């Protein structure tokens, strides 16, 4: 058995593939799903038992990814809406303080940006 970094070659290859898949999902999940769908369509007429099993597992993974994406979107949307409501409430309760903070942040940003150009 060949070893790389103290691990069997197959195990290391599996970890590398998993890392590449995770990176692809983070960077461009839509492209990853599109590629998977293209692969499913291209192998639709292949009758091999191994291909059929791989297609079945790929379909299950795609369904889980889609469900996770929906859950993540819902969670992020809810948190963003809650944050916007809290901000709106804080501004309505303390309008003059809010104006002062906004003025101070704007002045600080203007100063920092003007310094970076010099």
N, C-alpha and C positions, 0 to 999 in steps of 0.2 A: 504494500500500500504506500502510495506517495504521500509525503507530508509536506505542507507548506506552513511555516510559522507554527509548527507543533500541532496542526490540525489536518485531518484527512482532506485531500484535494476536493472531493465532492462537497464537503461541508463548507469549505471556504468559498467555492463557486456559488453555492446556494446563498450564502450571506452577501456576496457581492451582488448577485442578481436581485435579492430582496432590497438592498440599499439602492440600487439603480431604479427599481420600480417605485420605491418610496419617493426618491428625488423627482422622478418623472411625474408622479401624482401631485407633488407639491408645486412643481414648476408649471405644468400644463395639464391639469386633469382632463380637460375636454379633449385634448389631442390623444391622450392615453385611451380614453373610452372610445374615441373614433377609430383608433388603430385596432382595438379589441373587436369592435363591431365589424370592421373590414376583414379581420382574420376569421371571424365566425362565418361571414358570408362566403369567403373564399374556400372554406373547408366544408361547406354545407353538403356537397355531393360526395365527400369521402366517407366510405362505409367502414373504415377500420374501427375496431373496438376501442383502441387507445385514443384515436382522434375524437370519437364520440364522447368518451369519458372526459377528455381534456376540454371539449366544447361545453360539456355540462358544468364542469368546475369553473370555467371562465365566465359562463353565464351567471352562476351563483355569486362570484366575486363582483361582477359588474353590478348586480342588483344590490349587494351590500354597500358598494362604493356610492351608488346613487342614493341609497337610503341615508348613509352617513352625511353625504353632501346636503341633503334636505334638512337633516337634523341640525347640522352646523349652521346653515343659512338661517333657520328659524331661531336658533339661539342667539346668533349675532344680531339679527333684526330686532329681537326682543330687548336685548341689552342696549342697542343703539337708541331705540325708542324710549326706553326708561331713562337713559342718560340725557336725551333731549328734553324730556319732561322735567327732570330735576333741574337742568340748566334754566329752562324757561321759568320754573317756579322761583328759583333763586334770583333771577333778574327781576321778576315782578315784585318780589318781596323787598329787594334792595336796589332800586334803580340807580340811585346816585353812586353807590359803592361800585356797582357794575360798570358805570361809565368811567369812574376813576381807574379801576383795574384795567379796563380796555385801553384807556389813554396811556397808562403807564407801560403796558405791554407793547403798545404801538410805538411809543417813544424809544423804548429799549431796543426793539427790533430795528427801528430806523437808525439808531446810533450804531448798532452792531453791523448792519449792512453797509452803512456809509464808511465805516472803518475798514471793512474788508476790501473796498475798492481802492483805497489809498496805497 
